[in-house]
Each structure stands twice: as C-alpha cells, then as structure tokens.
Amino acid sequence: MTTTTGWRRNVALFLTGQTVSLFGSMIVQYVVMWWVTLQTQSGLAVALYAVAAFLPQGVVSIFGGVLADRMNRRVLVMVADGGIAAATLVLAMLMANGVTDLWIVLLAVAVRSVGAGVQTPAVQAMIPQIVPSEHLMRVNGIFQTIHSAMALLAPAAAGAIFAAFGVVPVFFLDVVTAVIGIGLLAMVAVPTLERVTESTASYRQDLVEGMRYIKSQPVVRWLLVVYATIFLLTVAPTFMTPLMVARSFGREEWMLAVLEVAFSVGMLLGGVLMSTVLAKRSPVGLILTAVYGFGLATIALGLSTNLWVFYGFMFVIGLLVPPFSTPFMTLIQETVEPGMQGRVFSYVTIVMALATPIGTVVFGPLADVVSVEILLIAAGVAAVIAIAFAARLPSGRATMAAARKLGTEPVAESVP
C-alpha cells in the first residue's frame, strides 16, 4: 500500500500543502459564519448557512468516494481544491463590487461544499497510501495537531482581518493559500491503486458495493452510528454558540474570535496529546471518553452564565476533538481494505455532512423560539443517552471485542 523509501518526504510535503490550504479555508469558514451571525442575528439564517456548508458536501460525497477509488487521489484533490479556490475568487469579485445578498454568499458556500465533498474522502484515503501502517496513528495525530494549530491561528487571523478590512480580503487570501497547497501536493508521490487501472464496474455498482461492505463490517457500522450521533447532537448545537454569545454577552467581533480561539487551543493541546502520550492508547476507549465528554460539556455550555466560563467549556470540547477524530480515522484506515477506503470515507463524509445541517435545521428555528441555553442542555442530555445506548448495540459490543484483539489481529478479521 505504501513504500518504505521516501515516505517521510511525501508526508512532509502532503502535510505542509494541506496545512496551507486548510488555513485559508478555515479563515473563510469563520468569517462567513460570523458575517451571517452579525448581519442577521437569526437562528434560521445560521441554520441556512450550515445547510449550505454541509448538505452539498454530503450529497457529492456519494460520488466523491467512488472517484477516490477509481482515480489518482492526488489529482482528484488538486482539481477539487482548484474548484473551491475558483468559487471563492468569484465571490470575492462580486462582494468587492457591492453584491452582498445573503443568498449569493450562501450559494458560494454551497459550491465550496461541493468541492469538499470530492476532496475530503480522497485526502483521508490517500494518507494510508503514503504512510507505513506502523506510523499511521502517529501521523494522523500529527495531522490532527496541525489542524488544531490552524484552528487556533485561523480565528485570530480571521478576526483581525475581518475587523480591519472586512470580508473581501479574506477570500483573496484563501485563493493564494489554495494555489500554494496545490503546488506542494503536486510534488507528492502517490502510488496508483491496482483497482484504478483494472476496474470496469459502473458507478452504481461501486456505490452498492461500498454500502454492502459497510453493512458487513460491524466495527465500521458502529463507528458511523457514533459519528452521526456526535454531529447531530453536539456539533450541530454548537453552531448556535456564536448566536448565544451575540444575544447574551455582546456583539463585539473579539467575543466571537475568542470563542473560536478557546475551542482551537483545546484542539491544539488535544492534538499534541494524541501524537505523543495517547498515541498507543485503546482507540475505542479514547472514542468513548471523548463522546461522553462532548455530551457533558454541551450541557455545561447551556448552564454557563459567565462568558469566560463559557469559553472554558468550549476549550474542553476542543480538547476532546482529537481523542475522538484521530482514533476514529485510524480505525477506519486500519479496518478497511485500500480499494474500498474512498467509498467508506465518502459515507463518513455523508454522515457528517447530513447530520450537521439536519441538526441545525432543527436547532436553528428553535433558537428563535427558545433560548440557545435550553437547546444546548437538551442536546447534551440526549447525546449522553444516545451514546450509552449505542455502546450496548451488538455492533458496539463487537467493536469492544475487536479493540481488545487489535494488538494481535487485524480488526477486520477479528469481527465475524
């Protein structure tokens, strides 16, 4: 699946390119979300933003995963990143000329989401191609740490640029970072899978094969159930936290920036822990600790009456993200055979991209009827109950058993 010679150079180029591209994309994400929140102060508008940001990604991922298993994944990522940059450039030109209608901004967000639906499964499936299996958890931890560092720097940079120059310069910056990222990725050597050159199956056959494969793998099924629960009941409600800050604590841009910085500092520390002291811990144990923590911290957000206490619990949520996402991705990469990973990761993306807008479509309008605080408490309680139930499902018990054997047997072979 990957060669042992030159893999460190490949990983260094890959991580550097993805870091630069990710930095620009995250700045755009924060600024657009803040712009919508401050311009409208409407839960419905925030929900529409979430739908535009995630729903197209979920739909397109159905085909993006198939493409990732049929095409050279490096080329696919480069083309998708270029398309996202082009959409951003068009939006920048429109807004620079005074076109600031909400529907146009949301349309551009949706187009960027389409590109992410193609790019994300290919990136995740590419990692085990260029990283030896014995280094996979550590490299995933490093990738998560870099992601967390960018999540720390991006809101600070976004807040400074947004407050000083407005929204348009942020879009131009994203175009520049995308071009740099594409250039670095072009230098990464990614082996072509045999299936890419040999497959004669139709897209429909590939999709059905991917669904059947997931159905036959209890570990993958259970991971997707947990993933959906977290995004529906904890990630979606946290989209309302900027609205809670604006309504309950103040409308200054720095308040929203500090909210994201607190979350990102937690992610950064969690990523460091995952790439060092937690790298050898049980993946399933880390996942369960994180998901229960998400539910409890979401409840605590709703109970917070002090802005800095509120920031503290956002820090805790950020801290728990790497112990959830890193072992989750590593288990998928270790469990799923290489020729199926693009399709499996496409379904992971679909779950994330559909659960988030579904949740915000519910929580957004409700936030215009009841307080965000009540919504966060209710969602956190529901998340804890749902995870406790999921851990007792047959697939949950099978995953626990597989995790105990992970040191001596591949997960895919240890689960009947």
C-alpha positions in Angstrom: 0.0 0.0 0.0 2.9 2.4 0.7 6.6 2.2 0.1 9.1 2.5 2.9 11.5 4.7 0.9 10.9 8.4 0.8 7.7 8.3 2.7 8.8 11.0 5.2 9.4 13.4 2.3 5.9 12.6 0.9 4.3 13.1 4.3 6.1 16.4 4.9 5.0 17.8 1.5 1.5 16.5 2.0 1.1 17.9 5.5 2.6 21.3 4.5 0.4 21.6 1.5 -2.8 20.6 3.4 -1.8 23.0 6.2 -1.5 26.0 4.0 -4.7 25.2 2.1 -6.6 24.4 5.3 -5.5 27.7 6.9 -7.2 29.8 4.1 -10.3 27.6 4.1 -10.8 27.9 7.8 -10.4 31.7 7.8 -13.2 31.8 5.2 -15.3 29.5 7.2 -15.1 31.6 10.4 -15.6 35.0 8.6 -18.6 33.9 6.6 -20.2 32.3 9.7 -19.6 35.5 11.8 -20.8 37.7 8.9 -24.1 35.8 8.7 -24.5 35.8 12.5 -23.8 39.5 13.0 -25.7 40.6 9.9 -28.9 38.7 10.7 -28.8 37.6 14.4 -31.2 34.9 13.2 -31.1 31.2 14.1 -32.8 30.4 10.8 -30.0 32.2 8.9 -27.3 30.4 10.8 -29.2 27.1 10.0 -29.3 28.0 6.3 -25.5 28.7 6.4 -24.9 25.2 8.0 -27.1 23.6 5.3 -25.2 25.4 2.5 -21.8 24.5 4.1 -22.5 20.8 4.7 -25.5 19.4 2.7 -23.9 19.7 -0.8 -20.8 18.0 0.6 -22.9 15.1 1.9 -24.6 14.6 -1.5 -21.5 14.9 -3.6 -19.5 12.6 -1.3 -21.6 9.8 -2.6 -19.8 10.2 -5.9 -16.6 11.6 -4.4 -15.7 8.4 -2.6 -16.2 6.3 -5.8 -14.0 8.8 -7.7 -11.4 8.4 -5.0 -11.3 4.6 -5.6 -11.3 5.0 -9.4 -8.9 7.9 -10.0 -5.5 9.0 -8.9 -6.3 10.6 -5.5 -3.6 13.2 -5.6 -5.0 14.6 -8.9 -8.5 14.5 -7.6 -7.6 16.5 -4.5 -5.8 19.1 -6.7 -8.8 19.5 -9.0 -11.2 19.9 -6.1 -9.0 22.4 -4.3 -8.7 24.4 -7.5 -12.5 24.4 -8.0 -13.0 25.7 -4.4 -10.5 28.5 -5.0 -12.3 29.5 -8.2 -15.6 29.8 -6.4 -14.0 31.8 -3.7 -12.5 34.2 -6.2 -15.8 34.8 -7.9 -17.5 35.6 -4.6 -14.6 38.0 -3.7 -15.1 39.8 -7.0 -18.9 40.1 -6.5 -18.6 41.4 -2.9 -15.9 43.8 -3.9 -18.4 45.3 -6.3 -21.1 45.7 -3.7 -23.0 42.4 -4.3 -23.6 41.2 -0.7 -27.0 39.5 -0.9 -27.3 36.6 1.6 -28.4 34.1 -1.0 -25.3 34.8 -3.1 -22.9 34.3 -0.2 -24.8 31.0 0.7 -24.6 29.9 -2.9 -20.8 30.3 -2.9 -20.6 28.4 0.4 -22.6 25.6 -1.2 -20.2 25.5 -4.2 -17.2 25.3 -1.9 -19.0 22.5 -0.1 -19.4 20.6 -3.4 -15.6 20.7 -3.8 -15.1 19.5 -0.2 -17.3 16.5 -1.0 -14.9 15.4 -3.6 -11.7 16.4 -1.8 -12.3 15.0 1.7 -12.7 11.3 1.0 -9.7 11.4 -1.3 -7.5 13.1 1.3 -8.4 10.6 4.0 -8.0 7.6 1.7 -4.6 9.0 0.5 -3.0 9.0 3.9 -2.5 5.2 4.3 -1.1 5.1 0.8 1.8 7.3 1.7 2.3 6.3 5.4 3.5 2.9 6.6 0.9 1.2 8.8 3.1 1.2 11.9 3.2 5.0 11.8 -0.4 5.6 10.8 -1.8 6.6 14.3 1.1 8.9 14.9 0.9 10.7 11.5 -2.9 11.0 12.0 -2.2 12.5 15.4 0.3 15.0 13.8 -2.3 15.9 11.1 -4.8 16.5 13.8 -2.3 18.6 15.8 -1.7 20.7 12.7 -5.4 21.0 12.1 -5.8 22.2 15.7 -3.0 24.7 15.3 -4.6 26.1 12.2 -7.9 26.2 14.0 -6.2 28.3 16.7 -4.5 30.7 14.2 -7.4 31.0 11.8 -10.0 32.6 14.0 -7.4 35.1 15.3 -6.3 36.0 11.8 -9.9 36.0 10.6 -11.0 38.3 13.5 -8.1 40.7 12.8 -8.7 40.8 9.0 -12.4 41.0 9.3 -12.4 43.8 11.9 -9.7 45.8 10.0 -10.6 45.3 6.3 -14.0 43.5 6.1 -14.8 40.2 4.4 -13.4 40.5 0.9 -9.6 40.3 1.6 -10.2 37.0 3.4 -11.5 35.5 0.2 -8.4 36.6 -1.8 -6.2 35.1 0.9 -7.9 31.8 0.6 -7.2 31.8 -3.2 -3.5 32.3 -2.6 -3.3 29.5 0.1 -5.1 27.1 -2.2 -2.6 27.7 -5.1 0.3 27.1 -2.7 -1.3 23.9 -1.4 -1.9 22.6 -4.9 1.7 23.2 -5.9 3.1 21.3 -2.9 0.7 18.4 -3.4 1.8 18.1 -7.0 5.3 17.1 -5.7 3.9 14.2 -3.5 4.4 10.7 -5.0 1.2 8.8 -4.5 1.1 5.2 -5.9 -1.8 4.3 -8.2 -4.1 1.5 -6.8 -4.4 -1.6 -9.0 -8.2 -1.1 -8.8 -7.9 2.3 -10.6 -6.4 0.7 -13.6 -8.4 -2.6 -13.6 -11.9 -1.7 -12.5 -14.7 -2.0 -15.1 -17.6 -1.7 -12.6 -20.2 1.1 -13.0 -20.6 3.9 -10.5 -23.8 2.4 -9.3 -22.1 -1.0 -8.7 -19.3 0.7 -6.8 -21.8 2.6 -4.6 -23.8 -0.6 -3.9 -20.5 -2.5 -3.2 -19.5 0.2 -0.7 -22.8 0.0 1.1 -22.6 -3.8 1.3 -19.1 -3.6 2.6 -20.1 -1.3 5.4 -23.1 -3.5 6.2 -20.7 -6.5 6.6 -18.3 -4.7 8.9 -19.7 -4.3 12.5 -16.8 -2.0 13.5 -17.4 0.4 10.7 -21.2 0.4 11.2 -20.8 1.2 14.9 -18.3 4.0 14.2 -20.7 5.6 11.7 -23.5 5.4 14.3 -21.4 7.2 16.9 -20.2 9.7 14.3 -23.7 10.6 13.3 -24.8 10.9 17.0 -22.0 13.3 17.8 -22.5 15.5 14.8 -26.3 15.6 15.2 -26.5 16.2 19.0 -23.2 18.1 19.8 -21.7 19.6 16.7 -24.9 21.0 15.2 -26.0 22.7 18.5 -22.5 24.3 18.8 -23.3 26.2 15.6 -25.7 28.2 17.8 -22.9 29.2 20.3 -21.9 32.4 18.4 -25.6 33.3 18.4 -25.7 32.7 22.2 -22.7 35.0 22.6 -24.2 37.7 20.5 -27.5 37.6 22.4 -26.3 37.0 25.9 -22.9 38.5 26.2 -22.3 41.1 23.4 -21.9 41.6 19.7 -18.2 42.6 19.6 -16.1 40.7 17.0 -13.5 39.9 19.6 -16.0 37.9 21.6 -16.7 35.6 18.6 -13.0 35.3 17.8 -12.1 34.4 21.4 -14.9 31.7 21.3 -13.2 30.0 18.4 -9.7 30.6 19.9 -10.7 28.8 23.1 -12.0 25.9 21.1 -8.9 25.8 19.0 -6.5 26.0 21.9 -8.2 22.9 23.3 -7.9 21.1 19.9 -4.2 22.0 19.7 -3.5 20.6 23.2 -5.6 17.5 22.4 -3.7 17.0 19.1 -0.4 17.2 20.9 -1.5 14.6 23.4 -2.8 12.3 20.6 0.6 12.5 18.8 2.5 11.7 22.0 1.2 10.2 25.2 -2.1 9.0 23.8 -0.8 7.5 20.6 -0.7 4.0 22.0 -3.9 4.1 23.9 -7.0 2.0 23.0 -8.8 3.7 20.1 -12.2 2.7 21.3 -11.5 3.8 24.8 -10.5 7.2 23.6 -13.6 7.5 21.4 -15.9 6.6 24.2 -14.2 9.0 26.7 -14.5 11.8 24.1 -18.1 11.3 23.1 -19.4 11.2 26.7 -17.3 14.3 27.3 -18.9 16.0 24.4 -22.3 15.5 25.8 -21.4 16.7 29.3 -19.6 19.7 28.0 -22.5 20.7 25.8 -24.8 20.6 28.9 -22.2 22.8 30.7 -22.3 25.3 27.9 -26.0 25.7 28.3 -25.6 26.2 32.1 -22.9 28.9 31.8 -23.9 32.4 32.8 -20.3 33.8 32.7 -18.6 34.5 29.3 -15.2 33.2 30.4 -16.7 30.1 32.0 -18.5 29.6 28.6 -15.1 29.9 26.9 -13.7 27.3 29.3 -16.2 24.7 28.3 -15.6 25.4 24.6 -11.9 24.7 25.4 -12.9 21.4 26.9 -14.9 20.5 23.8 -11.9 21.3 21.6 -9.6 19.3 23.8 -11.8 16.2 23.2 -11.9 16.5 19.4 -8.5 14.8 18.6 -9.1 11.9 21.0 -12.3 11.3 19.1 -11.4 12.0 15.5 -7.8 10.6 15.4 -8.6 7.1 16.6 -11.9 7.2 14.6 -10.0 7.8 11.3 -7.2 5.4 12.3 -9.7 2.6 12.9 -11.3 3.1 9.6 -7.9 3.2 7.8 -6.7 0.0 9.5 -10.0 -1.9 9.2 -11.0 -1.1 5.6 -9.1 -2.6 2.6 -7.3 0.0 0.5 -9.5 -0.4 -2.6 -12.6 0.4 -0.5 -11.4 3.3 1.6 -12.5 6.1 -0.8 -16.1 4.9 -0.7 -16.1 4.2 3.0 -14.7 7.7 3.7 -17.3 9.1 1.4 -20.0 7.6 3.6 -18.2 9.1 6.7 -18.4 12.4 5.0 -22.0 11.9 4.1 -22.9 11.2 7.7 -21.1 14.3 8.9 -22.4 16.5 6.1 -26.0 15.4 6.6 -26.2 15.2 10.3 -24.9 18.7 10.8 -27.5 20.5 8.6 -30.3 18.3 9.8 -29.4 19.2 13.4 -29.1 22.9 12.6 -32.4 22.9 10.7 -34.0 21.7 13.9 -31.9 23.8 16.4 -31.8 27.0 14.3 -35.5 27.8 14.1 -35.9 26.6 17.7 -33.3 29.1 18.7 -35.7 31.9 17.6 -38.4 30.4 19.9 -36.5 29.3 23.0 -33.1 30.2 24.3 -29.9 28.7 23.0 -29.0 27.7 26.5 -32.0 25.4 26.8 -31.2 23.8 23.4 -27.6 23.1 24.4 -28.7 21.4 27.7 -31.3 19.3 25.9 -28.9 18.3 23.2 -26.2 17.3 25.6 -28.5 15.1 27.7 -29.8 13.4 24.5 -26.2 12.8 23.4 -25.2 11.1 26.6 -28.3 8.8 26.5 -27.8 8.0 22.8 -24.1 7.1 23.2 -24.9 4.9 26.3 -27.4 3.0 24.1 -25.0 2.8 21.1 -22.3 1.2 23.3 -24.8 -1.6 24.1 -25.7 -2.4 20.5 -24.4 -5.7 19.1 -22.1 -3.8 16.8 -20.9 -1.8 19.8 -20.1 -5.0 21.7 -18.3 -6.4 18.6 -16.2 -3.3 18.4 -15.1 -3.5 22.0 -14.2 -7.2 21.4 -12.2 -6.3 18.3 -10.4 -3.5 20.1 -9.1 -6.0 22.7 -7.7 -8.1 19.9 -6.2 -5.2 17.9 -2.7 -5.8 19.2 -2.6 -9.4 17.7 -5.2 -9.4 14.9 -6.5 -7.1 12.2 -9.9 -5.6 13.3 -11.5 -6.6 10.0 -10.6 -10.3 10.6 -11.4 -10.4 14.3 -15.0 -9.4 14.0 -17.3 -12.0 12.4 
